[in-house]
């Protein structure tokens, strides 16, 4: 079978296409899946480029969607022919977070889904949403579930809430779609007027170009009549967190998701304390969170936004596009 491997010293020039033996048949609690699609995430880019160096020979990509080809004797949740999508933390099934690193994450601590076939424990997958293509389903493992957990599982989003969404990448566009589908008001920031127009087409109530308005928190306060957002999807990190605190209401919720501006920095603790906000870091979610999301998606009126599609052999080009932030929504990898 065809697969991709990452080779030391890593980087986009060190992605190797290889032929591997067929993985065979699953054991009693496993399933065999023909992988048809994955999608790009910033975390994948960090691993592939060597920013977060993996083991030599690691198969990349955390997201995987495909068709069940065989099931082990003890597997009852899936049958041959089912469409499935992988989970980001295969051993975190339910309850509070139990993983504090990426040692179990496909494409990082263990082999990922840049392969034609995999055999994994059945609990490493959930059913895909009804009527989703494999590429659409593959966007859910990381980006979709991160947005869902931030707004619904952690944020308890309700109709009428105001959601501030930084950026227009995969997580951000899912957050916009979930917010609008659930009756919330959405504010989106970007440095691109073209991307902001696309966000408006998806229902964004207010858009702010943060290059035109570098004090974008003040703009958020203007459009919320001084109150601020109920929920903020914070994907920037240290360089944007201060303004996110300003832009979020007293007692509001900030979901700290991204590190696009760095991995550490100062926190304006007095402002955070004074506004009595809940600042919560999160990394994707559990299998139960994913199952909850997929039940909802079967009844929500939207599909994932996929602006670019690449073949598995074009992973380098997909990474370059992700690195340049040249996408709106998700980048799909199809096998």
N, C-alpha and C positions, 0 to 999 in steps of 0.2 A: 504494500500500500504506500501511497505518497504521503509525506509529512514534511514539515519544516523544522529545522533545529537551529538553535542559537549557538554560535561558536566563539570561544575566547579568541581575541580580546573584546568581543562583542561590538555592537554598533550595527547600523543599517547595512553595511557592506559585508557583514558576517552572518547573514541568514542563508542557511544551506537547505536546498531541496534534496531529500533523501528517499530511498526505497527501504521500507521496513517490512519485516515478516507480518503476515496477517495475524491479528491477535487471537484468533480462534474463537472458542465458545465460552460463554460466561459461566462462572461458578454459581452456586445455589442462590446467593443473594445479589447477583449482578445482572446487568443488562448489556447487550452489545448494541451500539448505536452507530449507524452510518451518518457521519457529520456532513451536513450540507452547507452550513453557513456559520460565520462568526461575525464579530464587529469590533471596531477599534475603540480603545479607551486610553485615557492619559496614562493609566497604570501600565497598560500593555506597552505603550511607547517608552515609559521609564525602564521597563525590563529589557525590551529589545535593544534600546540604544545603549544599555550598560549603565544608565544612571542608578539603577537598582540591579546590580549584576546578579544573574541567575547562575545555577550550576551549568558547567559546560555541557552542551548537548541538550539543553532543555527545549522541549516543544512548547512554543509560545501560545498565547491567546487564552483569555479567561472565559470567553463566551462561546458556547457551542449549541447548535440546534440541528436536529436531524430526525431520523426515523429509527425506531426500535426494530432490530433484525432478529434478536433472540433474547429469551429471558431465562434466568435460572429457575431451578425447581421451586424455590421458596418465594419467588416474586409474584405478588398478586395485584400490585397497583398498575402494572403495565402489561401490555400484550404486544405481540408482533404487529407492526404497522402503525403503532401510536407515534404521534409527533411529540417530541420532547425538547426541553431546553434545560441547559445545565444550571447549577447553582454556584455562586462565588465562593461560599464556605461549605464544602461538602459535608463537614462533620457538625456544623451548627444547624440543628434541625428545628429548634423551637426555644422559647424562653429568652432570658437575658443573654447578651453577648458573652461568648466563652473563648473567643479567639482575639489575641492581642497582637497578631503579626500576620504575615502572608505565607506562613509555612505550609498551609493546606490549600492555598489558592491555586487553581489550575493556571498554568502559564507562568508561574512564579516559583512557589515552593515545590510544586509537583508539575508533571507534564500537563500541558493544556490541550486545546482543541484544534490546532493547526495540523490535523491528521484526518485521513479519510474515514477511519474506523477507531472506535474506542470501546473498551470494556471497563465499566465502572460500577460501584455499588448502586443499586437502584435509587437509593436516597440522594445520590449526587445529581439527580434530575427531577424536574416536575413535568407535568403535562404542559404543552404549549397552548396558548389561547386558541380558541376555535377560529377557523378561517384566516389564520395568520400564515404568511409565507415563512419559510425557514429563516430568511434574512430578517424579516420583521421580528420573529421570535428571538433571534440571537441578540437583538438590541436590549433585551429585558434583563439579562443576567446581572449586569453591572449598572448601566445608566438608568434603565427603567426602575429597577428596584431601589436604587439610591434615592431617586426623586420620590417614589412612593413612600418609603420609610420616613424620609424627612418630613413630608407633609401629612401623611395619614397615620402611620403607626406611631411616630413620635410627636408630630405636631397636632394631631387630632383636628385636622382641617375641617372647617364647616362652611356652608354657604354664607356669603357675605363677608368673609375674611378677606384681607388684602395681603397678597403675596408679592414680595420683592424678589426678583430673579436676576442674578448677575450673569450676564453672558448669554450665548446662544448655542453652546455645545450640546452634547447628548443629554446630560443630566438636566441642564437648564430648560431645554425644549420639552422634555418629558414633564418637568415641573410646571411649565406653562400649560401643557395639555391637561394634566391632572387638575390643576387649579381651575381652569375654565370649565372643564367637564363637571366639576363639583360645585360650581356656582360662586367661585371666588373672583375677586378683582385682581388682575395681574399687572405688575409694573416690570418692564424688562429694560436692562441696560446693555449697551454694546458700544463699540467704537466705530461701527459700520452702519451707516444709514440704510444701506441695502438690506442688511440683516434685520434691522429694526422694522423695515417695511414687511419683511416676511413674518416677523413676530406678530405684527398687527394683523396680518392675514390669518393668523392662527387664533386671533382673539385677544391679544394683549390690549388692555385698556389704556395704558400709558407707556410710552417709550422714552428713554433718555440716552442720548449720546454722551458718554462720559469723557470724550475728548473735547467736544463742544462745551460741555458743562463739567469741568473737573471737580467742582463741588457738587457732585451728583446727589449727595444726601440731602442737601438743601432743596433740590428739585423734588425728591421723594416727599419731603415734608410739605412742599407747596401743593402737590396733587392730592395729598391726604389731609389737607386742611390743618397741618401742624401735628397730627396725631402720630404718624409713622405707620410702617407696615406691621401686621400681626405676625407674619412669618417672613424670614429672609433666607434665601438659598445662597449661601456664601461659598463660592467656588474659587475666589481669588486667593485668599489666605492673608498673610501678614500685611500686605500693602493696601488691602481693601477692608479689612476687618473694622478699623476705626470708623470709617464712614458707614459701614453696615450697622454698627451700634447706634450711631447718630440717626440713621434712617429707620430704625425699628422702634416701635412704640414702647412706652413704659410697660414692663411685664411681658414683653413680646418674646418670640422664639427665634433664635438664629441657629440654623443648621450649618455647622462648619464641615464642609465637604471637600474642598479643593485646596491645592497648594500651587496654583498657577504662578503666584508671585514669590514663591519661596517656601522653605520648610520650617522657618522659625522667624520670630520677630516680636516686637513689643505689643502688649495688649493694654489698651487704655482702661485699666481696671476700675478707676474711679467712675468713669462714665458708665461702665457695665454695672457697677454696684448701684449707682444713683438711679439708673433706669430699671433696676431689678429684673434684668432680662435673663432668660435661660439660653445659655450658649452650649450647644451640644455637638460634640464631634461624633461623626459616624462613618463607618465604612460598610457600604452596601447593606446586607441584611441576612436574615435566616431563611431556611427553606420554608418555614411557616409564613413568613412575610411574603415570600414569592408566591406561594399558593394563594394567599389572600389577594394579592395584586392580580393574579391571573383570573380569579373568579370575577373581580371587578372589571377587568378588561373585556371579558366576554359580554359585558353589558354596557360598556362605555362607547361613545360614538366616534372614536378616532383610531387611527393606526399610527405607528411610529413614523417619524420623518427621517427618511434615508435619502440624503442628497447625492451621495457618491457610492459606487459599487466597484469592487476590485476582485480579480481572481486571486486564489491562494498564492499563485506565483508572483503576484504584484504587491506582496505585502510591503516591500520597501517603499513603493509609491504611496501606499495608504498611510504609512508612518510619516512620510514627508508632509503629506497634506495635514495630518493631525498636528504635527510639529508647528506648521505655519498657521494653525487655527484657521485654515482656509475652508472650513466646512460649517454648515448650519444643520444642527441635529446630528445624525449618526452617519458613520462610514461603515458600509457592510463589506465583508469578505465572503465570497461565495466559492464553494468547492465543486 
